[in-house]
Amino acid sequence: MGRMRTPVALLLPFLLLAGCASSSTWGWYVVNPMTPAGWTNLKFLMNGMGATILISLIAAAISIGLGLVVALPGLSHRRWLRILNRIYVEFVRSIPLLPMLFWVFYGLPLVFRAMGLNIPIDPFWGAIITLAISDSAFTAEIYRAGIQSIAKGQTEAAQTIGLNYVQTMRHVILPQAIRRILPPLANQFIYIVKMSAFASVIGMQELTRRANELVVTEYRPLEIYSFLILEYLVLVLVISAGVRWLERRMGADERG
Amino acid sequence: MIGVNKWFGDFHVLKDIELTVRAGERVVICGPSGSGKSTVVRCINRLEAHETGLIRVDGIELTDDARSVAAIRSEVGMVFQQFNLFPHLTVLENLMLGPMKARGLSRADAEARARRYLDRVRIPEQADKRPGRLSGGQQQRVAIARSLCMEPKVMLFDEPTSALDPEMISEVLDVMVELAEDGMTMVVVTHEMGFARKVADKMVFMDAGEIVETGPPETFFANPSSERCRTFLGQILHH
């Protein structure tokens, strides 16, 4: 039961706000599951959950892979590889998410067409590509810091027992680095979940888009956006709990 | 090693190093800190690159070519001052990693080999623990076993007892003496002169990046020819 205390405490402000339902400011009936109309609205809002989760998961998975690919040249002893890494990180990191989303969704298909390719970009993949690339610059820096934090002696020891670069990374450095970078990586995942709300502006039917559409028909922005924030809060709390569970498992592994 | 030179920036760490180690020979390198003795050992398996001169191990010349580096590393084992065990793996896994990944042994063969060498360094009962649970002396013996699992022709030791508490030094030295008695070719950087007297065929004294004096231990300890060597031995033998 002790573990439940934090989430419940975090929900408290919303429960208090809900308590004001009788006053004229609040009209919680729009999302009241006890009434048929409220229940329909509620289902409509929560139906965006799947898309938000799916976009975030795929984007995070790509970013975690891409981040490593971007990070490794940054650790090379070859200068031109390090410069390549710097250019990518500084460039991508400096683009605000919304302009990048517009560029990918409206601009990239034109680039493809000019190249003679017919690759349409729908809102779903447009959002994923944007979130993944934008986030990869940050995950790359997290990887770099994590790998650099592993003592040089580990690489040297791996070399003296005959491991090559890939084997050294795979069996010696990354397993140790991943434990250290898990908390900042989890942070990035939470960031992706929240930034996925931008996908609403290119018409992706995710949580925020659904809320926007319902506000237009019901004209109850206070209740609907409050509920929207609650939805993100629940998502992020679930992720946090999952990450803490992972960390405990890995920590036990290290000490064992 | 013939005429090996190396610089760290403007600092000339190795000056015209000439050193021959024959098969089965035990060479002990000593000298004040910063004299370049660790660097010599680290050059032999390319943890540091030398700038001029020639390093040849078992007939293979060490060059920038990755194949020559890999070939030489597969003949040369190394034990570090700080052990450098892999903390995320068990003792057994530490020992099996090299044989499985670099030598292509099956899991069962690698495990049999790992247990054999753990027996040899006399800590078979620690096989399933993580290195962090072991004492310094035990960790260093695991590190020696990890190198032996690659069945090298030469073993390099870079101050293997300098990071240990005094009461653990002898357990590590005992293992090294046994290794020497079994005929392993060894190059050892150490200040343990008792060990040197017991096993060394050749003593090397280095100072300021140069080999100042080389000789068999009897004459080296009884009658060092250079003033610098005499002062150094005086300092570490009677403190």
Interface residues (C-beta under 8 A of the other chain):
Chain A: A151 G153 Q154 E156 A157 A158 Q159 T160 I161 G162 L163 N164 Q167 H171 V172 P175 Q176 R179 D253 E254 R255 G256
Chain B: N45 L47 A70 R73 S74 V76 G77 M78 F80 Q82 N84 L85 F86 P87 H88 L97 G98 K101 A102 R103 R130 G132 A143 R146 S147 C149 M150
